[in-house]
Amino acid sequence: MAFNMYDIDKNGKVDAKEMEQIVTAIYDLLGEENRKGENSPSKRVEKIMNKLDLNGDHSLTKDEFINGCLQDDFLKNLLAPNA
């Protein structure tokens, strides 16, 4: 399950720091060199969190993560490509 990979500290939630680590790793794997401005990992994470963090607690629950990926094909392909 992709959520478990993102939940680095295994506390049942994914915060922005964890998400940024994963987005950076995805960029590394894909060889993404343009990491400035709107394409920076921190900006990408900000957009993801704004879209998926429904209760505004600055972290994603498993339900928020899954529902967000199910409703948005772009996010699903970015965050859980094998789902």
C-alpha positions in Angstrom: 0.0 0.0 0.0 1.4 3.4 -1.1 0.2 5.1 2.1 2.5 3.0 4.3 5.5 3.9 2.2 4.7 7.6 2.7 4.1 7.3 6.4 7.8 7.2 7.2 7.5 7.5 11.0 4.6 5.0 11.1 2.3 7.3 13.1 -0.7 6.7 10.8 -0.5 10.1 9.1 1.6 11.6 6.4 2.8 15.1 7.1 4.4 17.6 4.6 8.0 16.7 5.6 7.3 13.0 4.9 5.6 13.9 1.6 8.4 16.1 0.5 11.0 13.3 1.1 8.9 11.0 -1.1 8.3 13.6 -3.8 12.1 14.3 -3.9 12.8 10.5 -4.1 10.3 10.3 -7.0 12.0 13.2 -8.8 15.4 11.4 -8.3 14.0 8.2 -9.7 12.5 9.9 -12.7 15.6 12.1 -13.3 13.5 15.2 -12.9 16.0 18.2 -13.1 13.5 21.1 -13.1 12.9 21.5 -9.4 12.4 25.3 -9.2 9.4 27.4 -8.7 6.1 25.6 -9.1 7.9 22.4 -9.9 9.9 22.3 -6.6 9.2 19.4 -4.3 8.0 21.8 -1.6 5.5 23.6 -3.9 4.3 20.2 -5.2 3.7 19.0 -1.6 1.9 22.3 -0.8 -0.5 21.7 -3.7 -1.0 18.1 -2.7 -1.6 18.9 0.9 -4.0 21.7 0.1 -6.0 19.3 -2.1 -6.1 16.2 0.1 -5.9 17.5 3.7 -9.7 17.8 4.2 -9.6 18.5 8.0 -6.9 21.1 7.8 -4.6 19.4 10.4 -1.5 19.6 8.1 -1.2 15.9 7.7 -3.0 13.2 5.7 -4.8 10.3 7.2 -5.0 7.0 5.3 -8.6 7.8 4.3 -7.7 11.3 3.0 -4.8 9.9 1.0 -6.8 7.1 -0.5 -9.8 9.2 -1.3 -7.6 11.9 -2.8 -5.9 9.4 -5.1 -9.2 7.8 -6.1 -10.7 11.2 -7.1 -7.7 12.5 -9.0 -5.9 10.5 -11.6 -2.9 12.8 -11.8 -2.3 12.4 -8.0 -2.9 8.7 -8.2 -0.3 8.3 -10.9 2.1 10.5 -9.1 1.7 9.1 -5.6 0.6 5.5 -6.2 1.5 4.5 -9.7 1.0 0.8 -9.1 -2.4 1.1 -7.4 
